Amino acid sequence: MREKFPVTVHLFFFREGQILLSRRFNTGYADGQYSVPAGHLDGGETVLEAAAREAEEEVGVRIDLDAMEFSTVMHRMEEEERVDFFVHVHRWQGEPFNAEPEKCDDLCWVDVNQLPVNVVAYVRQALGNHLTGIRFDEFRM
């Protein structure tokens, strides 16, 4: 039998040298740590379609598919294996806000070179990959 891994998409929103971070709350995974807007593919949608849907659900902005590009992908091996796609969002409509206060207790713009110490480890690694042009990586906890 072949393995089936959850597939997630993470969104890198940048503005004036800053990245949009959300602090996880009441999710059961990495609560109290910062991440980027993200979510699972629901099936029957592309990675970019899932990214646009998650952006609207989590931070209340609309994104056209041509306003995003693939950044990096990561094979992550923690409690369960996952495949994580990261996309760079170039343009969006609306101002990001915390649209899921039951899952996020802080949404903020942070200097990309001065990240909080409590950024989820694989997200920190993926952001470094984005900034240095690494298109594929693996993460093992």
Protein Blocks (a to p, Z undefined) as FASTA:
>chain_A
ZZdddddddddddeehiacddddehklpaghiacddddddebhiafklmmmmmmmmmnop
acdfklcccfbdcddddfbccdddddddfbdcdjdddfblmlocbdcdddfklccfklcf
klmmmmmmmmnopabdcddZZ
